[in-house]
Amino acid sequence: MESILARQSVGISELKVNPNAVIEGAHGHPVAVLNRNKPVAYLIPADAWEAILDKLDDLKLAQLVKERQGQPTVKVDLDDL
């Protein structure tokens, strides 16, 4: 049995019939899209997806900072840029 990581789920056939109704009925929460009772995708609001991408960017930058800690620094004069 597979875990469904959403409070709501919808079958692909139902999603095809009226995707807007599914999106509106979710009230901004994720929806698991099922095929033969197995999750095949998750439908999430655009702002949630954008927030996820922002967090991933932050994590990448944090990792870069950790990797560069202890390296020699370079002084830069803003007027030279």
N, C-alpha and C positions, 0 to 999 in steps of 0.2 A: 504494500500500500504506500502511495506517495503522499507526502505532506502537501497541503494546499496553503500557501502563504498569503491568504487574503480572506477577508470576512465574507466576501461575495464571490460567486462563481457563475459562469454562463457557458453554455455549450456553443460551439462554433456556429451551428445552424441558427440558433437564436440570435447570436451576434450579427450574422449576415442579414437577418430579417430586419432588424432595427437597431443599428449601432448607436444612434443618438439616444434611444431610450435606455440602453445599457449604461452609457456614460452618465446621463442625467440621474438614473436610478442609483448610481454608485455614490453620489453626493461627495465627490472628491476623493473617494477611497479607492485603493487598488481592486481590480477584479481579476480573478483567475479565469483564463479561457481554457475550457476543457474540450478534449476530443476523446470520446469513448471513456469518459470519467477520469481521464488523466490530464493534469495540467500541461499545456503545450506553450502557454504564453501568459503574460500578465499585462493587463491594460491599466496604465496609471495616468493621472492627469499630467499635462505638459509642465505645470509648475513644479510638480514633484520630480519629474525627470530632470528638469533644469537644476533643481537643488541637489540631486544625486551627482550630476556632472560637476557642479561646483565643489562638492565635498571631495570627489575624486581628484580634481585639480589641486585642491588644498593638500591632500595626502601626498600627491606627487611632489609638490613644492616642499613640504615638510621633509620628505625623504631626501630631496636634493640638498636641503640645508644641512641635514645630518651627515650626508656624505662629504660635504665640503667643510665641515667643522675641522679646525686645526690646520687647514691649508694656509699658506702665506697670503696676506692681504695685499692689495694694490691700492695706493692712494690715488685718487682722481680729483682733479680740479674741474668743477662744473663749467667754468669758463672755457676750458679746453675742449669740451664736447661740442 
